[in-house]
Amino acid sequence: LWDVLGMDDDDNDKNGQYGIDPFSLRDLENGKCPRTTSTSKKGGEEIVEWLPPRPYNSASIAEQYRNNMKSSSKKYEGRGKTPKQPPMGRYDAKNEVLLWYEHMSKAGGTTFCGLANSNMMPWQVPNYHCMPRKGKLKDGRVGSWPNDELVSYLTENGHAIVSNEWNAFSLEKLKLSKRRLDGTAPNRGDSSDAGPRLLFLTTLRDTPDRLLSAYTFFELTTKGRDDGPTFDQWIERILARALNENTRRFFRSNIARMNHVVWRFSGGALPLRLPHDTPTEDEWKPPFKTAIQALSQHDLILPMDVMTKKEGKTALSRLLGWEKFDTKGRALKGDKEG
């Protein structure tokens, strides 16, 4: 981004020709943290001034989730092995909370689902990497489901977490938590009272590192070979596949999109481009704004590198009440390749 903005010049843009510096890139490049804080009048909470505000109802939904987890745990405390099927009774959608995990491939999703398995009841977690089934598909691609289909599925299965790996983030899911992209509370007409409420979580990883990991995993490891195409050849092939929606693996080609994070969190609004294409401002700026707004409505964004370190454990414990950080889950042959 620094290079794109032209801020790598020796004079560091002394004349201001590159405009404002909204992400404090100059400070970061000079090794200075741009963080400034103040203390709120309510409870003395520390506020980071340059970050977007938290979702307005994040604390109340998270509290409901923690209470639900405590209630489920107490029911089976001292009874030995917990059942794998949800308890009999009506699914109380209005009081349920669903963790919506936005899973970018090779950004810690398997670990996150392992943590969910360690901290939640067996029936609350879909068996296949936290991805719900649909028909014969182990991964039903929940990111493509409309809200009413998701609520219907949860009513029948009782799950409390789902993971979306292959599709762009579904912006309409914000309605289930009575949120808007701009952070304001919605009117009655554009929100849902059906429930459940959603907590939105994701993990981010250094982009080149994530892409290299995707290449080695999908092209080499799962195919048991070390003489596959070069990284450049793989990128060229997978992006060509992304241009044709009729290919069998079209949905997986999204992992190699340019500016994948913007594409994902803009709801898929960023047009596909090849590495040497230069997008116009009209093409990239609206999706970029939408992606920033959508990420601002997430309740927790964890860098993959700190997920199971002190910072990550503290964040997960504070929001979700999770206290177990040994990951567990099924080890499937070929992992998600099948």
C-alpha positions in Angstrom: 0.0 0.0 0.0 2.9 2.3 0.8 4.3 1.7 -2.7 0.9 2.1 -4.4 0.4 5.5 -2.8 3.9 6.6 -3.8 4.9 7.3 -0.3 8.2 5.5 -0.7 9.8 8.7 -2.1 12.8 10.1 -0.2 10.9 13.2 0.9 8.0 11.2 2.2 5.5 13.4 0.5 6.4 16.7 2.2 4.2 18.6 -0.1 1.1 16.6 0.7 0.5 15.6 -2.9 -0.7 12.1 -1.9 -3.4 13.4 0.4 -4.4 12.2 3.8 -2.8 9.2 5.6 -5.9 7.5 7.1 -4.1 4.3 8.2 -1.1 6.1 9.8 1.2 4.4 7.3 4.0 7.0 7.9 4.0 6.2 11.7 3.9 2.5 11.1 6.8 2.6 8.6 8.8 4.6 11.1 8.2 2.1 13.8 5.8 4.2 15.8 2.4 2.9 16.9 -0.4 5.3 15.8 -2.5 4.2 18.7 -4.0 6.9 20.8 -6.4 6.2 23.6 -8.9 7.9 25.9 -11.0 6.7 28.8 -14.8 6.6 28.5 -17.0 8.2 31.1 -18.9 4.9 31.6 -16.8 2.5 33.5 -13.4 3.9 32.6 -13.0 1.7 29.6 -10.0 2.4 27.4 -11.0 3.4 23.8 -8.6 3.3 20.9 -9.5 6.5 19.1 -8.4 5.6 15.5 -10.3 2.3 15.4 -13.9 2.1 14.2 -16.5 1.8 17.1 -17.5 -1.7 18.2 -20.8 -3.0 17.0 -23.4 -1.2 19.2 -24.9 -4.5 20.5 -21.8 -6.7 20.6 -21.6 -6.7 24.4 -25.2 -7.8 24.9 -25.1 -10.5 22.3 -21.8 -11.9 23.7 -23.3 -11.9 27.2 -26.2 -13.9 25.9 -23.9 -16.4 24.2 -21.8 -16.8 27.4 -25.0 -17.4 29.5 -26.2 -20.0 27.0 -22.9 -21.8 27.1 -23.0 -21.9 30.9 -26.5 -23.1 30.9 -25.7 -26.0 28.5 -22.6 -26.9 30.5 -24.5 -27.0 33.8 -27.1 -29.4 32.4 -24.5 -32.1 31.9 -22.1 -31.3 34.7 -21.2 -34.5 36.6 -23.1 -36.7 34.1 -20.0 -38.1 32.4 -19.9 -38.1 28.6 -22.1 -35.4 27.0 -24.5 -36.5 24.3 -23.7 -35.7 20.6 -27.4 -34.9 19.8 -29.1 -31.7 20.8 -31.5 -32.1 23.8 -35.1 -32.6 23.2 -37.2 -29.5 23.1 -38.1 -26.5 21.0 -35.2 -24.4 19.6 -35.7 -21.0 21.2 -34.4 -18.9 18.3 -35.0 -15.5 20.0 -32.6 -16.4 22.8 -30.0 -18.3 20.8 -26.7 -16.9 19.6 -24.8 -18.3 16.6 -21.1 -17.8 16.1 -20.6 -16.9 12.4 -16.9 -17.6 11.6 -15.7 -16.1 8.4 -13.0 -18.5 7.4 -10.4 -17.5 4.8 -8.6 -20.6 3.6 -5.3 -21.2 5.3 -5.8 -18.5 7.9 -6.3 -20.6 11.0 -9.8 -21.9 10.4 -9.0 -25.5 11.4 -7.5 -24.3 14.7 -10.4 -22.0 15.4 -12.9 -24.9 14.8 -10.7 -27.1 17.1 -11.1 -24.4 19.8 -14.9 -24.4 19.3 -14.9 -28.2 19.7 -13.0 -27.8 23.0 -15.3 -25.2 24.5 -18.8 -26.0 23.1 -21.2 -28.9 23.5 -20.7 -31.7 20.8 -24.1 -31.1 19.2 -23.5 -27.4 18.8 -20.6 -27.8 16.4 -21.0 -29.2 12.8 -18.9 -32.3 12.3 -17.0 -31.2 9.2 -14.7 -28.3 10.2 -17.7 -26.3 11.6 -19.3 -26.3 8.2 -23.0 -27.4 8.1 -24.2 -30.0 5.7 -26.6 -29.6 2.9 -28.0 -32.7 1.3 -25.1 -35.0 0.5 -22.5 -32.2 0.7 -20.4 -32.3 3.9 -19.8 -28.7 3.4 -23.1 -27.1 2.3 -21.4 -23.7 1.7 -23.4 -21.8 4.3 -22.2 -18.5 2.9 -24.6 -18.9 0.0 -27.7 -19.5 2.2 -30.3 -16.8 2.6 -31.2 -15.9 6.2 -34.4 -17.9 6.3 -32.6 -21.0 5.2 -30.0 -20.5 7.9 -32.6 -20.0 10.6 -34.5 -23.1 9.4 -31.4 -25.2 9.5 -30.4 -24.1 13.0 -34.0 -24.7 14.3 -33.6 -28.3 13.1 -30.0 -29.0 14.1 -29.3 -26.8 17.1 -25.8 -25.7 16.0 -24.3 -22.7 17.7 -21.4 -22.1 15.2 -21.1 -22.2 11.4 -18.1 -21.5 9.2 -18.1 -19.9 5.8 -15.0 -20.7 3.8 -15.7 -20.4 0.1 -18.2 -17.7 -0.4 -18.0 -13.9 0.1 -19.3 -12.6 3.4 -23.1 -12.4 3.3 -23.9 -8.8 4.2 -27.5 -9.7 4.8 -26.5 -11.7 7.8 -26.0 -8.4 9.7 -29.8 -8.1 9.7 -30.0 -11.1 12.0 -28.0 -9.2 14.6 -30.0 -6.0 13.9 -27.0 -4.2 12.5 -26.3 -2.0 9.5 -23.1 -1.5 7.6 -22.8 2.1 8.8 -23.0 0.9 12.5 -26.3 2.4 13.3 -29.2 0.5 14.7 -31.7 -0.5 12.0 -35.4 0.4 11.8 -38.0 -2.3 12.5 -38.6 -2.7 8.8 -35.0 -3.8 7.9 -34.2 -6.0 10.8 -35.3 -9.5 11.9 -36.9 -10.5 15.1 -36.8 -14.2 14.3 -33.4 -14.8 15.8 -30.9 -16.2 16.5 -28.5 -13.3 16.9 -25.1 -13.7 15.4 -21.6 -12.9 16.7 -19.2 -12.4 13.7 -15.6 -13.6 14.0 -12.7 -14.0 11.6 -9.0 -14.5 11.6 -6.6 -12.7 9.3 -3.2 -13.8 8.0 -0.4 -12.1 6.2 -1.6 -12.2 2.6 1.5 -13.6 0.8 2.0 -16.1 3.6 -1.7 -17.2 3.3 -1.5 -17.5 -0.5 1.8 -19.5 -0.4 0.2 -21.8 2.2 -2.8 -22.3 0.0 -0.5 -23.3 -2.9 1.5 -25.8 -1.0 -1.6 -27.3 0.7 -4.0 -27.6 -2.3 -1.5 -28.2 -5.0 1.2 -30.2 -3.3 0.3 -31.6 0.1 -3.1 -33.0 -0.6 -2.0 -34.4 -4.0 1.1 -36.1 -2.4 3.5 -34.6 -4.9 6.6 -32.4 -4.9 6.9 -31.9 -8.7 3.7 -29.8 -9.3 3.4 -26.5 -11.1 5.4 -23.5 -9.9 3.6 -20.9 -7.8 3.3 -18.6 -10.7 1.8 -21.3 -12.9 -0.7 -22.2 -10.2 -1.8 -18.6 -9.8 -2.3 -18.2 -13.5 -4.3 -21.4 -13.7 -6.5 -20.8 -10.7 -7.3 -17.2 -11.8 -8.2 -18.5 -15.2 -10.6 -20.9 -13.5 -12.1 -18.0 -11.6 -13.1 -16.4 -14.9 -15.4 -19.4 -15.7 -18.2 -20.0 -13.2 -19.0 -23.3 -14.9 -15.8 -25.0 -13.8 -16.2 -27.6 -11.1 -13.8 -25.9 -8.7 -14.8 -22.4 -9.5 -15.6 -21.6 -5.8 -12.2 -22.6 -4.6 -10.5 -20.3 -7.1 -11.6 -17.4 -4.9 -8.7 -18.0 -2.6 -6.3 -16.6 -5.1 -8.2 -13.4 -6.0 -6.3 -10.2 -6.0 -7.3 -8.2 -2.8 -9.1 -11.3 -1.5 -10.0 -9.6 1.8 -11.7 -6.7 0.1 -13.5 -9.1 -2.3 -14.7 -11.2 0.6 -15.9 -8.5 3.0 -17.4 -6.4 0.3 -19.9 -9.2 -0.2 -18.1 -10.1 -3.5 -18.5 -6.7 -5.0 -14.8 -6.3 -6.0 -14.5 -7.4 -9.7 -12.1 -10.2 -10.5 -8.8 -8.9 -12.0 -5.5 -10.5 -13.1 -2.2 -9.6 -11.4 -1.1 -6.9 -13.9 -4.5 -5.3 -14.4 -4.9 -1.9 -12.8 -8.4 -1.2 -11.4 -10.0 2.2 -11.7 -11.0 4.1 -8.6 -14.7 3.5 -9.4 -13.9 -0.3 -9.4 -12.0 -0.6 -6.1 -13.1 2.3 -3.9 -16.8 1.4 -3.2 -16.0 -2.3 -2.4 -13.1 -1.1 -0.2 -15.4 1.1 1.8 -18.0 -1.7 2.1 -15.2 -4.2 3.3 -14.1 -1.7 6.0 -17.6 -1.2 7.2 -18.3 -5.0 7.2 -15.2 -5.7 9.2 -16.2 -3.0 11.6 -19.3 -4.9 12.3 -17.3 -8.0 13.3 -17.2 -8.7 17.0 -13.7 -10.2 16.9 -10.9 -10.0 14.4 -7.9 -12.1 15.4 -4.5 -12.1 13.6 -3.8 -15.8 13.1 -0.4 -15.6 14.7 -1.9 -14.6 18.1 -5.0 -16.8 18.1 -3.5 -19.3 20.6 -1.1 -16.9 22.3 -1.9 -14.7 25.3 -3.6 -11.9 23.3 -5.8 -14.3 21.4 -6.7 -16.3 24.5 -7.6 -13.1 26.4 -9.8 -11.9 23.5 -11.6 -15.2 23.1 -12.1 -15.6 26.9 -13.4 -12.0 27.2 -15.9 -12.2 24.4 -17.0 -15.9 24.4 -16.0 -17.1 27.8 -13.7 -19.8 26.3 -11.1 -21.2 28.7 -9.8 -24.3 26.9 -7.2 -23.8 24.3 -6.2 -27.3 23.4 -7.7 -27.9 20.0 -9.6 -31.1 19.2 -11.6 -32.4 16.3 -11.7 -35.0 13.6 -8.6 -35.4 11.5 -9.9 -36.2 8.1 -7.8 -37.8 5.4 -7.0 -35.1 2.9 -8.4 -32.5 5.2 -10.9 -30.4 3.3 -9.8 -31.6 -0.1 -12.5 -34.2 -0.2 
